Amino acid sequence: MQQFKLDSSPIVYYTSRKDCREWVLFLHAAFVNHKMFQPQIIYFENKYNILAVDIIGHGKSTDTKKGDCLEKMSAWIYDIMNAEKIKKLHIVGISLGAVLAQDFANRYPEAVNSLACFGGYDINNFDKKMKKENSSSQIRMMLKAFVSIKWFAKANKKISALSPQAQNDFYDMNIQFPKKSFLYLASLERMVNVFHTLSRKYPLLIGCGKFDIPMELKAVEDWKSSEPKLKVVIFENAGHCVNMDMPQKFNEVMEEFWGNTKNCL
C-alpha cells in the first residue's frame, strides 16, 4: 500500500493499484486505524484496487487545523476519489466507519457501487431511545480514557473483539489513539437523522457479530425492517469488529456480495 495525503485535507490515505476494474474503500472503527483491515487488504489486493483511509484524529490523520471535523470526511474522501481518478467504490465500514460510509452514500450516491456496514446502525432512522443509550455508553468509555488510555484500551478491546488475537490487535492500535482526538468524535451525533433514505441504486449489506452488544443486534433488526431488500449477515463467532474476529469468513462474505453486485452492474 502506498501512502498519500492531499494538501487540501488532513486525511492520510493508502492505495493499492493492480489495474483492476473496481475499487474498494475500507473505513475503520473508532480508536484504531486502517490497519484493522490488513487481512482484507492482503486477500483482495490482487482482485480489486484498494483505498483505505485513517479517519480524522486516527492513525496518521492528526495534522489538523481549526475547523476540521468528522462531518467533512465525506467531502475529503470525494476529493481523494477525484485525485485518484476513481469514479465509483464498493464501500465497507465497521462501526464508526459504517456511519461514515452511510454519510458518504447519502451525499454522493452516484459514487457508490455497493455499501456494506457492520457493527453500525441506520443513521437516517436511528431510534431516539437507542441513540441516547449509545451516547451514554460512549461517555462512560471516554471517562476511562481521560483517566488512563491504557485502562480505556484494555476495556475497549473486550467490547470490540471476541478472539484473543483480535483483542490484542485492537489494543495495539487503540493504545496509539490520542486523547485530543475525542474532540472529533463529539460531532458524530450531528451526522444522525439528517437525511431521509431514498431509493438505493446500489446493493446494501449489513451485519454484526453474534456476540456484539444486544443494542447492536437490535439495530440490525430494525434496519432490516425498514429496508427489507437489504441483505443481513450475522457472524457466529465474532464480537463488534467482525472482520478482525473472523477474517476469512468476512472475506468470503464480501467476495460473494461483490460478485453478485458485478452481475447487477
Rosetta blueprint (number, residue, H / E / L):
1 M L
2 Q E
3 Q E
4 F E
5 K E
6 L L
7 D L
8 S L
9 S L
10 P L
11 I L
12 V E
13 Y E
14 Y E
15 T E
16 S E
17 R L
18 K L
19 D L
20 C L
21 R L
22 E L
23 W E
24 V E
25 L E
26 F E
27 L E
28 H L
29 A L
30 A L
31 F L
32 V L
33 N L
34 H H
35 K H
36 M H
37 F H
38 Q H
39 P H
40 Q H
41 I H
42 I H
43 Y H
44 F H
45 E L
46 N L
47 K L
48 Y L
49 N E
50 I E
51 L E
52 A E
53 V E
54 D L
55 I L
56 I L
57 G L
58 H L
59 G L
60 K L
61 S L
62 T L
63 D L
64 T L
65 K L
66 K L
67 G L
68 D L
69 C L
70 L H
71 E H
72 K H
73 M H
74 S H
75 A H
76 W H
77 I H
78 Y H
79 D H
80 I H
81 M H
82 N H
83 A H
84 E L
85 K L
86 I L
87 K L
88 K L
89 L E
90 H E
91 I E
92 V E
93 G E
94 I E
95 S L
96 L H
97 G H
98 A H
99 V H
100 L H
101 A H
102 Q H
103 D H
104 F H
105 A H
106 N H
107 R H
108 Y L
109 P H
110 E H
111 A H
112 V E
113 N E
114 S E
115 L E
116 A E
117 C E
118 F E
119 G L
120 G L
121 Y L
122 D L
123 I L
124 N L
125 N L
126 F L
127 D L
128 K H
129 K H
130 M H
131 K H
132 K H
133 E H
134 N H
135 S H
136 S H
137 S H
138 Q H
139 I H
140 R H
141 M H
142 M H
143 L H
144 K H
145 A H
146 F H
147 V H
148 S L
149 I H
150 K H
151 W H
152 F H
153 A H
154 K H
155 A H
156 N H
157 K H
158 K H
159 I H
160 S H
161 A L
162 L L
163 S L
164 P H
165 Q H
166 A H
167 Q H
168 N H
169 D H
170 F H
171 Y H
172 D H
173 M H
174 N H
175 I L
176 Q L
177 F L
178 P L
179 K H
180 K H
181 S H
182 F H
183 L H
184 Y H
185 L H
186 A L
187 S L
188 L H
189 E H
190 R H
191 M H
192 V L
193 N L
194 V L
195 F L
196 H L
197 T L
198 L L
199 S L
200 R L
201 K L
202 Y L
203 P L
204 L E
205 L E
206 I E
207 G E
208 C E
209 G E
210 K L
211 F L
212 D L
213 I L
214 P H
215 M H
216 E H
217 L H
218 K H
219 A H
220 V H
221 E H
222 D H
223 W H
224 K H
225 S H
226 S H
227 E L
228 P L
229 K L
230 L L
231 K E
232 V E
233 V E
234 I E
235 F E
236 E L
237 N L
238 A L
239 G L
240 H L
241 C L
242 V H
243 N H
244 M H
245 D H
246 M L
247 P H
248 Q H
249 K H
250 F H
251 N H
252 E H
253 V H
254 M H
255 E H
256 E H
257 F H
258 W H
259 G H
260 N H
261 T H
262 K H
263 N H
264 C H
265 L L
